[in-house]
Amino acid sequence: MTDDIEHFADVGSLDDNVESFLSHDGGDGRDLYGTLKQTLNEHKPESSKGFSFEEVGCIRTRNKVTSCHFSSDGKLLASAGHDKKTVLWNMDTLQTESTPEEHQYLITDVRFRPNSTQLATASFDKSVRLWDAANPSYCLHAYTGHTAHVMSLDFHPKKNDLFCFCDSNYEIRYWNISPFSCARVSKQGGNAQVRFQPVIGRQLAAASNKVVSIFDVETDRQTHAFQEHNGVVNYLCWDLTGDYLASVTEESVKVWSLASGECIHELSSNGNQFHSCVFHPSYSTLLVIGGLRSLELWSMTANKSMTVTAHENIIAALAQSPVTGMVASASHDSSVKLWK
């Protein structure tokens, strides 16, 4: 348990010449990086000329934050961790409210149900709890049955009555929300993180020690086993199309192609101790990586990276909203920050 707990235990502006840093695919020339309401710092005039990445909001908690996730419409951000409760941040009003501390131990993961105000939390107390952000004062359901710490969970993007979670004993359970039932138990798979393929949800990615496994959701058959990492994989993220998957160890981040089954991009942490990553919501070739205290902005096609000072401790989780273009970072320094 100690090892598992340890695992969970400034403003940057980029070069005006954005083309020298990343390929701007899918952009329409608009300033995608306007200010958030109630932003404390005004953007510098030159930041509107090209790509910028600046802190536009921050909330503080009492303890380490291990996870964060945006709702599908981008209007809510959920974060959770050692406080044993979930903080819900309204992106329009910047007001927050919290769920009760019904978990007995720290929360390891939080995920919104697609196109819904409902969300679920996984915990070291061997349970998963379902909540509704519209009325977060009580838990809708508690899912039990695991004999070990529940490390991660995710909702299926299309069958949004289906979600799964993994525990530290490599067991993956698939649950139906309605009717309330366990659909399947898989003894093979992940002990660190599980993430469904976006859009179609045909595949499930699972991190386990130094291996990233891809499973067919319908048959439970392993379709890929990415085994090139030298360190323990503790974070996964898909690109928005579901064609590419990024996996993170403290030493490096690798990007995999599902079509070829090969690693197509790799970046060494060079001592920064990578912990999390997310594909930028507006620039598909840009990967945002969470390190020890800083964010690394990595243009995969140009193979260039830039460092943004961000937190005072490990950046344990990252989230993004394609609706708002916002990126969120959750840290062991007891804060969650918004970037745009």
C-alpha positions in Angstrom: 0.0 0.0 0.0 2.9 2.4 0.8 4.2 2.1 -2.8 0.8 2.9 -4.2 0.4 5.9 -2.0 3.8 7.2 -3.0 2.7 7.0 -6.7 -0.3 9.1 -5.9 1.5 11.1 -3.7 4.3 30.7 -13.2 2.9 31.6 -16.6 4.6 30.4 -19.8 4.3 32.0 -23.2 5.6 30.4 -26.4 7.5 31.8 -29.4 5.4 34.1 -31.5 6.5 32.1 -34.6 4.2 29.2 -33.9 5.1 27.4 -37.1 8.7 27.0 -35.9 7.3 25.0 -32.9 4.4 23.0 -34.1 2.3 22.2 -37.1 -1.0 24.2 -36.7 -3.4 21.6 -38.1 -7.1 22.2 -38.0 -6.8 25.9 -36.9 -9.0 28.5 -38.4 -6.8 31.6 -37.6 -8.9 32.7 -34.7 -7.3 33.5 -31.3 -8.0 30.3 -29.6 -6.5 31.4 -26.4 -8.6 34.2 -25.0 -8.8 34.9 -21.3 -11.0 33.0 -18.8 -13.5 35.1 -16.8 -11.9 36.6 -13.7 -8.4 35.9 -14.9 -5.9 37.7 -12.6 -3.3 38.3 -15.2 -3.9 40.0 -18.5 -2.5 38.3 -21.5 0.6 40.0 -23.0 -0.3 41.7 -26.4 2.1 39.5 -28.3 0.4 36.3 -27.1 -2.5 36.9 -29.5 -0.2 36.8 -32.5 0.2 33.0 -32.3 0.1 30.1 -29.9 0.2 30.9 -26.2 -0.1 28.7 -23.1 -0.9 30.6 -19.9 -2.3 30.0 -16.5 -5.8 31.4 -16.3 -7.1 30.0 -13.1 -6.2 28.1 -9.9 -7.9 26.5 -6.9 -6.3 25.2 -3.8 -7.2 22.2 -1.7 -6.1 20.9 1.7 -4.1 17.9 0.3 -2.5 16.3 -2.7 -4.6 16.2 -5.9 -4.2 12.9 -7.9 -6.8 13.3 -10.7 -8.9 15.7 -12.7 -11.4 15.5 -15.6 -13.7 17.8 -17.6 -17.3 17.1 -18.3 -18.2 16.6 -22.0 -19.5 20.1 -22.4 -16.4 21.6 -20.7 -18.6 23.4 -18.1 -17.4 21.4 -15.1 -14.0 20.3 -13.9 -13.8 17.6 -11.3 -10.6 17.0 -9.2 -9.9 14.6 -6.3 -7.1 13.1 -4.3 -6.0 12.7 -0.7 -8.9 14.8 0.6 -11.2 11.8 0.0 -13.8 14.1 -1.7 -14.3 15.5 -5.2 -14.1 19.2 -5.9 -16.4 20.4 -8.7 -15.3 23.6 -10.4 -17.9 25.5 -12.5 -16.1 26.9 -15.5 -18.6 29.7 -16.0 -18.8 31.1 -12.5 -15.4 29.7 -11.2 -17.3 28.7 -8.0 -16.6 25.3 -6.4 -18.6 22.8 -4.4 -17.6 19.4 -3.1 -18.9 15.9 -2.5 -19.0 14.5 1.0 -16.0 12.6 2.2 -17.7 9.2 1.8 -14.5 7.4 0.7 -12.4 6.0 3.5 -9.1 6.5 1.8 -7.6 8.7 -1.0 -9.3 8.9 -4.4 -7.2 7.6 -7.2 -9.3 8.6 -10.2 -12.3 10.7 -11.2 -14.2 10.6 -14.5 -17.3 12.1 -15.9 -19.9 10.0 -17.6 -20.2 11.1 -21.3 -22.7 13.8 -22.0 -23.9 13.8 -18.4 -23.4 15.6 -15.0 -22.8 12.2 -13.4 -19.2 11.2 -12.5 -17.5 8.4 -10.7 -14.6 8.2 -8.3 -12.2 5.3 -7.6 -10.5 4.9 -4.3 -7.9 3.0 -2.1 -10.9 1.9 0.0 -11.6 -0.8 -2.8 -14.7 0.9 -4.0 -16.0 3.1 -6.8 -18.8 5.7 -6.2 -21.2 7.3 -8.6 -22.2 10.9 -8.1 -24.3 13.6 -9.8 -22.7 17.1 -10.0 -26.2 18.5 -10.2 -26.7 17.3 -6.6 -23.3 16.2 -5.2 -24.4 16.1 -1.6 -24.9 12.3 -1.7 -23.6 9.2 -3.5 -25.9 7.6 -6.0 -24.2 4.1 -5.9 -21.3 2.4 -4.4 -19.6 -0.4 -6.4 -17.7 -2.9 -4.4 -16.3 -6.4 -5.0 -12.6 -5.6 -5.5 -10.2 -7.1 -2.9 -7.5 -4.5 -3.6 -7.1 -0.8 -4.1 -9.1 0.5 -7.1 -6.5 2.4 -9.1 -8.5 3.8 -12.1 -11.8 3.9 -13.9 -13.3 5.0 -17.1 -16.7 5.3 -18.9 -17.3 3.9 -22.3 -17.7 6.7 -24.8 -20.8 5.2 -26.7 -22.3 2.7 -24.3 -22.4 5.2 -21.5 -24.2 2.8 -19.2 -20.9 0.8 -19.2 -17.8 1.7 -17.2 -14.8 -0.3 -16.0 -12.2 0.0 -13.3 -9.0 -1.8 -12.4 -7.4 -2.7 -9.1 -3.8 -3.2 -7.9 -4.2 -7.0 -8.3 -4.6 -6.6 -12.1 -8.3 -7.2 -12.1 -10.6 -5.3 -14.4 -14.3 -5.2 -13.7 -17.0 -3.9 -16.2 -20.1 -2.6 -14.6 -23.5 -1.6 -16.0 -25.1 1.5 -14.4 -28.6 0.5 -15.4 -29.4 -2.2 -14.5 -26.9 -2.0 -11.6 -24.8 -5.1 -12.3 -21.3 -6.4 -12.8 -21.1 -7.3 -16.5 -17.7 -9.0 -16.6 -14.6 -9.6 -14.6 -11.2 -9.9 -16.3 -8.2 -11.2 -14.4 -5.8 -9.9 -17.0 -5.0 -6.3 -17.6 -4.1 -3.2 -15.7 -3.1 -2.3 -12.2 -2.3 1.4 -12.8 -4.8 2.9 -15.3 -7.5 2.0 -17.8 -8.8 4.3 -20.6 -11.4 3.5 -23.3 -10.6 4.4 -26.9 -12.5 7.7 -27.6 -15.4 8.0 -30.0 -16.1 4.3 -30.7 -14.7 2.6 -27.6 -13.7 -0.5 -29.5 -10.5 -0.8 -27.5 -9.5 -0.5 -23.9 -5.9 0.6 -22.9 -4.6 -0.7 -19.6 -1.2 0.1 -18.0 0.4 -2.7 -15.9 4.0 -2.4 -14.7 6.2 -1.8 -17.9 3.5 -2.9 -20.3 0.6 -1.2 -22.1 -2.1 -3.6 -23.2 -4.8 -3.0 -25.7 -7.9 -5.1 -25.3 -10.9 -5.6 -27.6 -13.8 -4.5 -25.4 -16.3 -7.0 -26.8 -14.1 -10.1 -26.7 -11.6 -9.2 -24.0 -8.9 -10.4 -26.4 -5.5 -8.6 -26.1 -4.8 -7.0 -29.5 -1.6 -5.2 -28.7 1.1 -5.4 -25.9 3.4 -2.4 -26.0 6.5 -3.5 -24.0 9.3 -1.0 -24.9 9.2 1.0 -21.7 12.1 0.5 -19.3 10.2 1.9 -16.3 6.7 1.5 -14.8 3.9 3.0 -16.9 1.7 5.1 -14.7 -0.3 7.2 -17.1 -2.2 6.8 -20.4 -4.0 9.2 -22.7 -5.6 8.8 -26.2 -5.7 11.4 -28.9 -9.2 12.7 -29.7 -9.5 10.3 -32.8 -8.6 7.2 -30.9 -5.8 6.4 -33.4 -2.9 7.1 -31.1 -2.1 6.4 -27.5 0.5 8.1 -25.3 2.0 6.3 -22.3 4.2 7.8 -19.5 6.9 6.6 -17.2 9.1 8.8 -15.1 11.9 8.4 -17.7 10.0 9.0 -20.9 6.7 9.3 -22.9 6.0 7.2 -25.9 3.3 7.6 -28.5 1.9 4.5 -30.2 0.0 4.0 -33.4 -2.8 1.5 -33.2 -2.7 0.9 -36.9 0.9 -0.2 -37.0 1.3 -1.3 -33.4 4.6 0.7 -33.3 6.0 3.5 -31.2 6.1 6.5 -33.5 7.3 9.2 -31.2 9.4 9.2 -28.0 10.6 11.9 -25.6 13.0 11.5 -22.7 12.2 13.3 -19.5 15.9 14.3 -18.9 15.4 14.2 -15.2 12.1 16.1 -15.1 10.3 12.9 -13.9 7.2 12.7 -16.2 4.0 11.7 -14.5 1.1 12.6 -16.8 0.1 13.7 -20.3 -2.7 14.9 -22.4 -3.1 15.7 -26.1 -3.7 19.4 -26.6 -7.4 20.0 -27.4 -6.7 22.4 -30.3 -3.4 21.2 -31.7 -3.4 17.5 -32.3 0.4 17.2 -32.8 1.1 18.8 -29.4 1.4 16.7 -26.3 1.2 18.4 -22.8 3.3 16.4 -20.3 3.2 16.8 -16.5 6.5 16.5 -14.8 7.9 17.1 -11.3 7.1 20.8 -11.2 6.8 21.9 -14.8 4.7 21.2 -17.9 6.5 20.1 -21.1 4.9 21.2 -24.4 6.1 18.7 -27.0 5.5 19.1 -30.7 5.7 15.5 -31.8 6.1 16.3 -35.6 8.8 18.9 -35.1 10.3 16.9 -32.1 10.7 20.1 -30.2 9.7 20.8 -26.6 9.3 23.8 -24.3 9.1 23.9 -20.6 6.5 25.9 -18.6 6.9 26.4 -14.9 3.6 25.2 -13.4 3.5 23.7 -9.9 5.6 23.2 -6.8 5.3 19.4 -6.8 4.4 16.4 -9.0 1.8 17.1 -11.7 -0.1 13.9 -11.2 -2.9 14.4 -13.8 -3.9 16.4 -16.8 -7.2 16.9 -18.5 -8.4 18.8 -21.6 -11.7 20.0 -23.0 -12.0 20.2 -26.9 -15.1 22.4 -26.4 -13.3 25.2 -24.6 -9.7 24.5 -25.5 -8.8 24.4 -21.8 -6.2 22.2 -20.2 -6.2 21.4 -16.4 -3.3 20.3 -14.3 -3.6 18.6 -10.9 -0.7 18.5 -8.5 0.6 17.1 -5.3 1.1 20.8 -4.3 -2.6 20.8 -3.4 -3.7 22.8 -6.4 -5.5 22.5 -9.7 -4.6 25.0 -12.5 -6.3 26.0 -15.7 -4.3 26.7 -18.9 -5.2 28.2 -22.2 
